[in-house]
Amino acid sequence: MTFLLSLPTIRPAALALFVTLCAGASGGAGAQTRGELLYGTHCVACHNTQVHWREKKQVVDWTSLRAQVRRWQAADQLAWSDDDIDHVARYLNEVFYRLPPPSQVIATAAPAPSRR
């Protein structure tokens, strides 16, 4: 009988705790990107950080980064979409390579024609 009397006071506290924990887990600084989730699920078992910093690295620009992501997802038969490949390439670029984004590469490669 005592348990039933204390149950209504426990419910609001438990609900508040649950809502607080869910709000913290669903977003914010700790949220993973799709690229990080795909990489962590399918790649990190074989590709540790040393792969990305070795002397004979095969990634030198954005095109080669995307090509390597495409190559390895095909080797593992993951059948990723172009969007998935872009997400993983962006994640790897942010964490390891720090290459200029494709829009900056295009902008610096071909200056805009002057208007007269």
Buried (B, 14 or more C-beta within 10 A) or exposed (E): EEEEEEEEEEEEEEEEEEEEEEEEEEEEEEEEEBBBEBBEEBBEEEEEEEBBEEEEEEBEEBEBBBBBBBEBBEEEEBEBEEEBBBBBBBBBBBEBBEBEEBEEBEEEEEEEEEEE
